[in-house]
Amino acid sequence: MTWVTVLLVPEDDPKRKKVLEACQYCQANDPTFQYQLNEGIKIFSRNKNQAYKRGMYFHKKFGVYFEVYYKA
């Protein structure tokens, strides 16, 4: 069971670099934080609550939008 938070940050958006730096920082300091670069920035979480909290962190800090979905 994995929940995925997709940060909707276009590649040409100047915020993208700061968001990626924050992801790298989180991954270095939190062993449960895993992310992947695809169409968007995907963050993997163990449960729905954690996925939404991570999305809200990036929304409040950088003003980016996000989507959360379940991946079986």
A tleap script that builds the chain and sets N, CA, C and O, in Angstrom:
source leaprc.protein.ff14SB
mol = sequence {
  NMET THR TRP VAL THR VAL LEU LEU VAL PRO
  GLU ASP ASP PRO LYS ARG LYS LYS VAL LEU
  GLU ALA CYS GLN TYR CYS GLN ALA ASN ASP
  PRO THR PHE GLN TYR GLN LEU ASN GLU GLY
  ILE LYS ILE PHE SER ARG ASN LYS ASN GLN
  ALA TYR LYS ARG GLY MET TYR PHE HIE LYS
  LYS PHE GLY VAL TYR PHE GLU VAL TYR TYR
  LYS CALA
}
set mol.1.N position { 0.838 -1.184 0.000 }
set mol.1.CA position { 0.000 0.000 0.000 }
set mol.1.C position { 0.880 1.242 0.000 }
set mol.1.O position { 1.702 1.445 0.894 }
set mol.2.N position { 0.690 2.051 -1.004 }
set mol.2.CA position { 1.456 3.277 -1.112 }
set mol.2.C position { 0.537 4.409 -1.539 }
set mol.2.O position { -0.295 4.251 -2.432 }
set mol.3.N position { 0.698 5.526 -0.903 }
set mol.3.CA position { 0.001 6.738 -1.306 }
set mol.3.C position { 1.012 7.639 -1.983 }
set mol.3.O position { 2.161 7.732 -1.552 }
set mol.4.N position { 0.583 8.302 -3.043 }
set mol.4.CA position { 1.480 9.137 -3.831 }
set mol.4.C position { 0.960 10.570 -3.838 }
set mol.4.O position { -0.210 10.816 -4.130 }
set mol.5.N position { 1.832 11.498 -3.518 }
set mol.5.CA position { 1.541 12.926 -3.633 }
set mol.5.C position { 2.280 13.420 -4.864 }
set mol.5.O position { 3.499 13.279 -4.955 }
set mol.6.N position { 1.560 13.995 -5.805 }
set mol.6.CA position { 2.177 14.532 -7.016 }
set mol.6.C position { 2.186 16.047 -6.902 }
set mol.6.O position { 1.130 16.677 -6.839 }
set mol.7.N position { 3.372 16.627 -6.876 }
set mol.7.CA position { 3.505 18.078 -6.848 }
set mol.7.C position { 3.445 18.580 -8.286 }
set mol.7.O position { 4.227 18.153 -9.136 }
set mol.8.N position { 2.527 19.475 -8.544 }
set mol.8.CA position { 2.309 19.975 -9.902 }
set mol.8.C position { 3.146 21.231 -10.119 }
set mol.8.O position { 2.678 22.354 -9.936 }
set mol.9.N position { 4.390 21.010 -10.512 }
set mol.9.CA position { 5.333 22.104 -10.744 }
set mol.9.C position { 5.898 21.950 -12.151 }
set mol.9.O position { 6.688 21.037 -12.391 }
set mol.10.N position { 5.513 22.818 -13.089 }
set mol.10.CA position { 6.055 22.709 -14.458 }
set mol.10.C position { 7.575 22.837 -14.466 }
set mol.10.O position { 8.169 23.470 -13.593 }
set mol.11.N position { 8.183 22.226 -15.466 }
set mol.11.CA position { 9.651 22.242 -15.548 }
set mol.11.C position { 10.229 23.634 -15.718 }
set mol.11.O position { 11.364 23.884 -15.312 }
set mol.12.N position { 9.465 24.551 -16.315 }
set mol.12.CA position { 9.981 25.905 -16.530 }
set mol.12.C position { 9.655 26.855 -15.376 }
set mol.12.O position { 9.987 28.038 -15.441 }
set mol.13.N position { 9.014 26.354 -14.333 }
set mol.13.CA position { 8.663 27.179 -13.174 }
set mol.13.C position { 9.907 27.417 -12.323 }
set mol.13.O position { 10.603 26.463 -11.975 }
set mol.14.N position { 10.199 28.676 -11.980 }
set mol.14.CA position { 11.391 28.948 -11.166 }
set mol.14.C position { 11.333 28.336 -9.761 }
set mol.14.O position { 12.372 28.174 -9.121 }
set mol.15.N position { 10.138 27.996 -9.274 }
set mol.15.CA position { 10.001 27.376 -7.955 }
set mol.15.C position { 10.501 25.935 -7.954 }
set mol.15.O position { 10.825 25.392 -6.898 }
set mol.16.N position { 10.566 25.318 -9.119 }
set mol.16.CA position { 10.897 23.888 -9.214 }
set mol.16.C position { 12.243 23.561 -8.558 }
set mol.16.O position { 12.365 22.547 -7.871 }
set mol.17.N position { 13.239 24.404 -8.765 }
set mol.17.CA position { 14.557 24.149 -8.190 }
set mol.17.C position { 14.493 24.143 -6.662 }
set mol.17.O position { 15.093 23.283 -6.017 }
set mol.18.N position { 13.771 25.094 -6.088 }
set mol.18.CA position { 13.634 25.163 -4.627 }
set mol.18.C position { 12.862 23.961 -4.088 }
set mol.18.O position { 13.203 23.422 -3.035 }
set mol.19.N position { 11.825 23.542 -4.810 }
set mol.19.CA position { 11.041 22.382 -4.395 }
set mol.19.C position { 11.917 21.126 -4.412 }
set mol.19.O position { 11.860 20.320 -3.483 }
set mol.20.N position { 12.719 20.957 -5.454 }
set mol.20.CA position { 13.610 19.794 -5.533 }
set mol.20.C position { 14.663 19.817 -4.430 }
set mol.20.O position { 15.007 18.770 -3.883 }
set mol.21.N position { 15.176 20.993 -4.100 }
set mol.21.CA position { 16.139 21.104 -3.005 }
set mol.21.C position { 15.492 20.701 -1.685 }
set mol.21.O position { 16.119 20.036 -0.859 }
set mol.22.N position { 14.233 21.105 -1.486 }
set mol.22.CA position { 13.504 20.722 -0.269 }
set mol.22.C position { 13.283 19.213 -0.236 }
set mol.22.O position { 13.399 18.597 0.824 }
set mol.23.N position { 12.969 18.612 -1.374 }
set mol.23.CA position { 12.791 17.156 -1.439 }
set mol.23.C position { 14.089 16.440 -1.084 }
set mol.23.O position { 14.073 15.453 -0.349 }
set mol.24.N position { 15.198 16.927 -1.597 }
set mol.24.CA position { 16.493 16.324 -1.300 }
set mol.24.C position { 16.817 16.441 0.187 }
set mol.24.O position { 17.329 15.503 0.797 }
set mol.25.N position { 16.515 17.597 0.758 }
set mol.25.CA position { 16.752 17.809 2.181 }
set mol.25.C position { 15.898 16.850 3.016 }
set mol.25.O position { 16.394 16.217 3.948 }
set mol.26.N position { 14.616 16.749 2.671 }
set mol.26.CA position { 13.711 15.858 3.406 }
set mol.26.C position { 14.164 14.408 3.305 }
set mol.26.O position { 14.133 13.675 4.294 }
set mol.27.N position { 14.581 13.996 2.120 }
set mol.27.CA position { 15.022 12.614 1.928 }
set mol.27.C position { 16.295 12.325 2.729 }
set mol.27.O position { 16.469 11.217 3.238 }
set mol.28.N position { 17.175 13.306 2.840 }
set mol.28.CA position { 18.420 13.119 3.585 }
set mol.28.C position { 18.168 13.025 5.093 }
set mol.28.O position { 18.925 12.373 5.812 }
set mol.29.N position { 17.102 13.677 5.568 }
set mol.29.CA position { 16.856 13.752 7.006 }
set mol.29.C position { 15.704 12.885 7.505 }
set mol.29.O position { 15.530 12.739 8.714 }
set mol.30.N position { 14.922 12.312 6.606 }
set mol.30.CA position { 13.790 11.476 6.990 }
set mol.30.C position { 13.834 10.183 6.178 }
set mol.30.O position { 13.610 10.209 4.968 }
set mol.31.N position { 14.119 9.061 6.825 }
set mol.31.CA position { 14.238 7.803 6.079 }
set mol.31.C position { 12.931 7.338 5.418 }
set mol.31.O position { 12.966 6.485 4.531 }
set mol.32.N position { 11.784 7.885 5.837 }
set mol.32.CA position { 10.511 7.491 5.223 }
set mol.32.C position { 10.163 8.342 4.010 }
set mol.32.O position { 9.201 8.042 3.303 }
set mol.33.N position { 10.926 9.392 3.758 }
set mol.33.CA position { 10.628 10.301 2.647 }
set mol.33.C position { 11.334 9.817 1.382 }
set mol.33.O position { 12.562 9.800 1.311 }
set mol.34.N position { 10.545 9.427 0.396 }
set mol.34.CA position { 11.070 8.991 -0.899 }
set mol.34.C position { 10.345 9.773 -1.980 }
set mol.34.O position { 9.129 9.957 -1.910 }
set mol.35.N position { 11.089 10.235 -2.980 }
set mol.35.CA position { 10.457 10.942 -4.090 }
set mol.35.C position { 11.065 10.491 -5.402 }
set mol.35.O position { 12.116 9.852 -5.441 }
set mol.36.N position { 10.364 10.848 -6.490 }
set mol.36.CA position { 10.784 10.433 -7.825 }
set mol.36.C position { 10.379 11.525 -8.811 }
set mol.36.O position { 9.322 12.142 -8.673 }
set mol.37.N position { 11.218 11.751 -9.788 }
set mol.37.CA position { 10.910 12.725 -10.834 }
set mol.37.C position { 10.369 12.005 -12.054 }
set mol.37.O position { 11.050 11.157 -12.631 }
set mol.38.N position { 9.167 12.331 -12.445 }
set mol.38.CA position { 8.552 11.821 -13.665 }
set mol.38.C position { 7.912 13.022 -14.347 }
set mol.38.O position { 8.565 14.043 -14.563 }
set mol.39.N position { 6.630 12.897 -14.685 }
set mol.39.CA position { 5.905 14.030 -15.254 }
set mol.39.C position { 5.863 15.165 -14.239 }
set mol.39.O position { 5.958 16.341 -14.590 }
set mol.40.N position { 5.723 14.792 -13.002 }
set mol.40.CA position { 5.745 15.730 -11.884 }
set mol.40.C position { 6.704 15.203 -10.847 }
set mol.40.O position { 7.487 14.293 -11.120 }
set mol.41.N position { 6.647 15.761 -9.678 }
set mol.41.CA position { 7.463 15.277 -8.576 }
set mol.41.C position { 6.561 14.396 -7.723 }
set mol.41.O position { 5.583 14.876 -7.151 }
set mol.42.N position { 6.884 13.113 -7.636 }
set mol.42.CA position { 6.067 12.162 -6.891 }
set mol.42.C position { 6.720 11.864 -5.549 }
set mol.42.O position { 7.899 11.519 -5.475 }
set mol.43.N position { 5.927 12.004 -4.489 }
set mol.43.CA position { 6.385 11.710 -3.135 }
set mol.43.C position { 5.579 10.520 -2.637 }
set mol.43.O position { 4.351 10.518 -2.724 }
set mol.44.N position { 6.258 9.517 -2.121 }
set mol.44.CA position { 5.611 8.290 -1.669 }
set mol.44.C position { 5.432 8.298 -0.153 }
set mol.44.O position { 6.341 8.658 0.595 }
set mol.45.N position { 4.230 7.889 0.288 }
set mol.45.CA position { 3.903 7.876 1.713 }
set mol.45.C position { 3.237 6.559 2.089 }
set mol.45.O position { 2.729 5.836 1.232 }
set mol.46.N position { 3.250 6.260 3.387 }
set mol.46.CA position { 2.664 5.013 3.889 }
set mol.46.C position { 1.151 5.085 4.038 }
set mol.46.O position { 0.468 4.067 3.932 }
set mol.47.N position { 0.622 6.287 4.284 }
set mol.47.CA position { -0.825 6.402 4.474 }
set mol.47.C position { -1.346 7.717 3.906 }
set mol.47.O position { -0.577 8.613 3.558 }
set mol.48.N position { -2.649 7.806 3.824 }
set mol.48.CA position { -3.313 8.961 3.223 }
set mol.48.C position { -3.022 10.244 4.002 }
set mol.48.O position { -2.766 11.289 3.404 }
set mol.49.N position { -3.058 10.168 5.313 }
set mol.49.CA position { -2.820 11.344 6.145 }
set mol.49.C position { -1.425 11.917 5.902 }
set mol.49.O position { -1.271 13.127 5.739 }
set mol.50.N position { -0.430 11.067 5.879 }
set mol.50.CA position { 0.943 11.499 5.651 }
set mol.50.C position { 1.081 12.107 4.252 }
set mol.50.O position { 1.775 13.108 4.079 }
set mol.51.N position { 0.431 11.513 3.264 }
set mol.51.CA position { 0.498 12.026 1.894 }
set mol.51.C position { -0.074 13.439 1.806 }
set mol.51.O position { 0.515 14.308 1.162 }
set mol.52.N position { -1.220 13.673 2.450 }
set mol.52.CA position { -1.817 15.009 2.431 }
set mol.52.C position { -0.985 16.020 3.214 }
set mol.52.O position { -0.851 17.170 2.796 }
set mol.53.N position { -0.431 15.599 4.336 }
set mol.53.CA position { 0.410 16.513 5.116 }
set mol.53.C position { 1.640 16.945 4.323 }
set mol.53.O position { 2.033 18.111 4.355 }
set mol.54.N position { 2.234 16.005 3.623 }
set mol.54.CA position { 3.406 16.351 2.809 }
set mol.54.C position { 3.021 17.295 1.667 }
set mol.54.O position { 3.751 18.239 1.365 }
set mol.55.N position { 1.885 17.039 1.042 }
set mol.55.CA position { 1.417 17.931 -0.012 }
set mol.55.C position { 1.136 19.333 0.512 }
set mol.55.O position { 1.489 20.323 -0.128 }
set mol.56.N position { 0.500 19.413 1.678 }
set mol.56.CA position { 0.193 20.722 2.263 }
set mol.56.C position { 1.458 21.473 2.663 }
set mol.56.O position { 1.512 22.699 2.566 }
set mol.57.N position { 2.470 20.746 3.110 }
set mol.57.CA position { 3.745 21.398 3.440 }
set mol.57.C position { 4.297 22.130 2.216 }
set mol.57.O position { 4.687 23.295 2.303 }
set mol.58.N position { 4.325 21.444 1.083 }
set mol.58.CA position { 4.867 22.062 -0.132 }
set mol.58.C position { 3.945 23.159 -0.659 }
set mol.58.O position { 4.415 24.144 -1.228 }
set mol.59.N position { 2.647 22.995 -0.473 }
set mol.59.CA position { 1.704 24.034 -0.904 }
set mol.59.C position { 1.897 25.304 -0.076 }
set mol.59.O position { 1.944 26.403 -0.630 }
set mol.60.N position { 2.009 25.162 1.236 }
set mol.60.CA position { 2.172 26.332 2.111 }
set mol.60.C position { 3.541 26.984 1.937 }
set mol.60.O position { 3.655 28.209 1.938 }
set mol.61.N position { 4.564 26.169 1.789 }
set mol.61.CA position { 5.924 26.716 1.702 }
set mol.61.C position { 6.239 27.322 0.334 }
set mol.61.O position { 6.911 28.350 0.259 }
set mol.62.N position { 5.764 26.699 -0.752 }
set mol.62.CA position { 6.134 27.134 -2.096 }
set mol.62.C position { 4.961 27.573 -2.961 }
set mol.62.O position { 5.165 28.106 -4.052 }
set mol.63.N position { 3.741 27.360 -2.493 }
set mol.63.CA position { 2.576 27.762 -3.271 }
set mol.63.C position { 2.280 26.855 -4.452 }
set mol.63.O position { 1.611 27.268 -5.399 }
set mol.64.N position { 2.773 25.616 -4.407 }
set mol.64.CA position { 2.521 24.677 -5.501 }
set mol.64.C position { 1.285 23.832 -5.173 }
set mol.64.O position { 0.965 23.611 -4.005 }
set mol.65.N position { 0.616 23.376 -6.194 }
set mol.65.CA position { -0.552 22.537 -6.018 }
set mol.65.C position { -0.145 21.070 -6.071 }
set mol.65.O position { 0.934 20.728 -6.555 }
set mol.66.N position { -1.021 20.215 -5.569 }
set mol.66.CA position { -0.689 18.793 -5.504 }
set mol.66.C position { -1.945 17.954 -5.656 }
set mol.66.O position { -3.065 18.437 -5.492 }
set mol.67.N position { -1.729 16.692 -5.972 }
set mol.67.CA position { -2.770 15.682 -6.027 }
set mol.67.C position { -2.297 14.483 -5.218 }
set mol.67.O position { -1.101 14.202 -5.150 }
set mol.68.N position { -3.238 13.784 -4.610 }
set mol.68.CA position { -2.908 12.585 -3.844 }
set mol.68.C position { -3.731 11.427 -4.402 }
set mol.68.O position { -4.932 11.564 -4.639 }
set mol.69.N position { -3.079 10.295 -4.609 }
set mol.69.CA position { -3.800 9.109 -5.045 }
set mol.69.C position { -3.186 7.852 -4.445 }
set mol.69.O position { -2.053 7.858 -3.965 }
set mol.70.N position { -3.959 6.783 -4.484 }
set mol.70.CA position { -3.547 5.502 -3.927 }
set mol.70.C position { -2.980 4.627 -5.030 }
set mol.70.O position { -3.548 4.516 -6.116 }
set mol.71.N position { -1.853 4.011 -4.726 }
set mol.71.CA position { -1.216 3.098 -5.688 }
set mol.71.C position { -1.120 1.728 -5.022 }
set mol.71.O position { -0.403 1.559 -4.036 }
set mol.72.N position { -1.839 0.763 -5.562 }
set mol.72.CA position { -1.863 -0.592 -4.984 }
set mol.72.C position { -0.576 -1.335 -5.263 }
set mol.72.O position { -0.425 -2.485 -4.851 }
savepdb mol mol.pdb
quit
